[in-house]
Every structure is written in C-alpha cells, then in structure tokens.
C-alpha cells in the first residue's frame, strides 16, 4: 500500500499499489452485465464498460484530491468582519458505501471567522471532494466540518446535511420522500445556543431536527 495523509482533516486515503488497470475495470463491468442477465456483446452494451469506468472516474475523483488545498489560500483583508458566514443549499451528489447508489441532497455551512475568510467556491469544492468518495452521511458531515475547522481555525463551524438515500428509495423498504438530516457543530456553534439558533434560522431550520455527528 502507498501511504497518504489520512482523511482527517481531509487528505487522501491509502491507495493500493496494485490498483486495477482500466482494462481490468472494464472487464469487471462486463462480468456484472453477464451476472445481471444481459449480453455485454450486444450492440447497445458494447461501449457500456468504457462509459461506466469513465463515470466512476468522475463519481469517485475525490480519492485523488486533497480538500485541504482548497482552503489554504484565505484572506485577511476583511475590514474587521467577524460575523457569521453562511452558505446555503450547496448541491450534494455522493454514493452510499454500502450499496454504491446515489445520495442526493444539499449542504449548509456556516463559520465564524477569526480574522481569515476563504472564497465561497472553495467551501463547495471541499464538499465535492468528500462527496466524490464512497460515503455515509454522518461521516461526510464530520469530515467537512473538521476540515474547515482545522485549516481556517475559526471561532466555530457548523455543517448541516439534508439528503435522500437511493438505497432506501430504490431498493429495500422503497420509502420515497424521506430525508436524512445530520449536523456537526464545533466551537461557538456547539457552545453558544444563540449562535447555533441564528445559524439554523438562516438556513431555514431543517425539519425533523438533525443527527449530530
């Protein structure tokens, strides 16, 4: 195994030295097509293995990107701004590590600057890096909050994730319209009720409460 920084606060996972080749990955897709009961040699499926592997490169590109790098360039010229910074409704597209089916939802992030702020697109990119890995929602919520907290060192960080899990809607119990809500509150957002309440009010106070991680 090749060692890389752990995924706390946000580095790479360990990547096997014997990672399969593209050809091996495409062959594995053909096996799954046969197992499902279809013929990978029929016209409509001839290019499917190649397309699936290309899609996986996009879906799981987060294993090869360090989210910390997006936060390293911050700005101190804020004219003394020290109020809450909140980003609402950031689109989330991830995959469940148990069934490898989509998790679709939105993320809300807030932090209290301690002299430094970061470009808003960088926060969205941090979310994307963790989303483009096989995930459970609780872990993703904690990873995003912990990374922002570790790099920016603000007075507090809050992350709330609302998402629907296709492993629950497309299979198993087949329950649609169910959203899972998780939260991670650090610093002032955990210790100060009024700060936490202000943040939740700004994001619309997601219904059903939140499972804090």
N, C-alpha and C positions, 0 to 999 in steps of 0.2 A: 504494500500500500504506500502511496505517496502522501506524506503528511502536509496538511494545510492548516491555517488557523481554524479553530473551531467555529461553529456557527453562533457562538456568543462572544462579543456582542453582535457579530454579523458576518463572519468570514466564510471561507469555503468549508465544505465537508471533505472528508478524506476521499480521494478518488482512486479507484483501483488501477494499478499499473497495467493490468490485463483487461482494460476496458474493451468490450467487443468492437469490432470494426463495423463500418456502415453496412458492408455486405452481410455480416452475421446478423445485424439488427434486422435487415430486410428479410433474411431467411426466417427469422423468428416470427415475423408478421405473417409470412406465408403459412407457417405451421399453425398459427392461430386461426387463419382463414379456413384451413382444412378442418381444424378441430371444430369450428363453428358450423361446418357442414357445407361449405361452398368450395368452389374450384378456383384457386388462385391463378390458374392459367386461362380462365375465360377472359374475353376481351375487356369487360368492364373492371376487372380486378388486376389486370397486368401491371399497371403503374401504382396500384394501391400501396404496396410495401414501401416504395420510394416516398410516396406522399406522406405516409404515416411517420416514417423516420424524420422527414423534414418538419412535420408538425411537432414531433417530440422535441426536436431541437429548439423550437420556439416555446413550447409549453414549459420546458424544464431548463431553460437557459440560465436560471438563477443559480444553478450549481457552479457556474463558471464565472460569476460576477461577485465582487466584494461590495456589499452595500455601504460599508464604511467610507469608501472612496467618494461617494456622492455627497457626503456630509462634511468632508474635510475642509472645503472652501466655504467659510462662513464670513459674515460681515459684521464689523463692529461699529460702523458709522450709522447709528440708529437714532441720533438726536435724543438719546436717553430713553427711548421707548422701552418700557418694561411691562406692558400689559400683555394679556393673553393673545397668542397667535393660534388661529384655528383654521383647519382645512376640513371642509365637509364633503361628504358624498364622493370620495375617491373610488373609482370603479375597481372592484376586486374580481380577478379571474384566477382561480387556483385549481388544484386537483387533490382529492382525498387520497391519503396514502394507504387506505385500507382497500379501496375498490378502484382507484385510479379513474374516477369520474369527476366531473366539474363541481367546484364550489364557486358560486356566483353571488356577489353581494357588493357592499360598499364599506369604506373605512373612514372614520372620523379621527383626526389627530389634532391635539392641542398641546402647546407647551408655553411655559413662562420663561422668556429669555433672561439670561443672566449676563447681559452685555453683548451677546452674539446671536445673530439670526442667520437663517440659511434660505437660499432660494426655494420657493414653494415647489417647483418641479422636482427638486431633489428629494423632498419627502415622498412624493408619489413614486419616484424611482426606487426608493428604499422598499416601499411596499411591494412593488413589482418584483424585485429580486427575491424576496421571501415567498411571494405568491407563485413564482415560477420554480417551485420545488414541490415535491410531494409533501402534503401538509395535513395537520389537524388544526382547526381554527384556534383552539386555545394556545397552541404553540406559536402560531403565526402572530397572534395578538401580542404575546410576550416578546417575541423577537423584535418586532417593530419598535415597541416602546423602549426596550432595553438598549437597542442600538442608538436611538435618538438621545436617550439619556446619557449613555456612555460617551458619545462623541461631542455633543453640544454642551453637556453639563449644565442644563438649565435649572431653574428653581423647581420645575416639575414637568411631568409629561403625562398625557392622557391619551389612550387609544381605545376606541370602541369599534368593533367589527360586527356588522349585521350581514348574514349570508344564508342562502339556501343551499342545501347539500343534495346533489343529484343522487347520491347513494341512498337517500331516503325517499326521493320523489320518483325516481325512475325504476327502482327495484325495492326489494324488501317490503316495507309496510305501505309503500306507494301513497304517502301523505303529501299532498301539494299545498303550497301557500304557507308552509312553516318556515319561519326564520329563526336562526340561532343568533343570540347576541352575547358577545364576550367583551370584557373590558380589562384594561391594565392601567392602574393609577399609581403614579410614582411622585414622590416629593410632595409639593404643595397640594396636588390633586388628591392625594391619599390622606394627608394630614388636616387639610382645611376644608370643612364641609361647604362653606360658601364658595370657594374656588371651584370645587367639584360641581356644585349646583349650577354655577354660572356656565361652565363648560357644557354640561348636559342640556341646559336651556338653549344654548347657542346651536347645538346640533339637533334639537328637536326632541330631546329626551326619549330615545328609542323605546318603543312599547315593550312591555314584558320584562323590563329590568335587564340586567346583564350578569353573566357569569364572570366574576373577576378572576384573572389568572395572575 
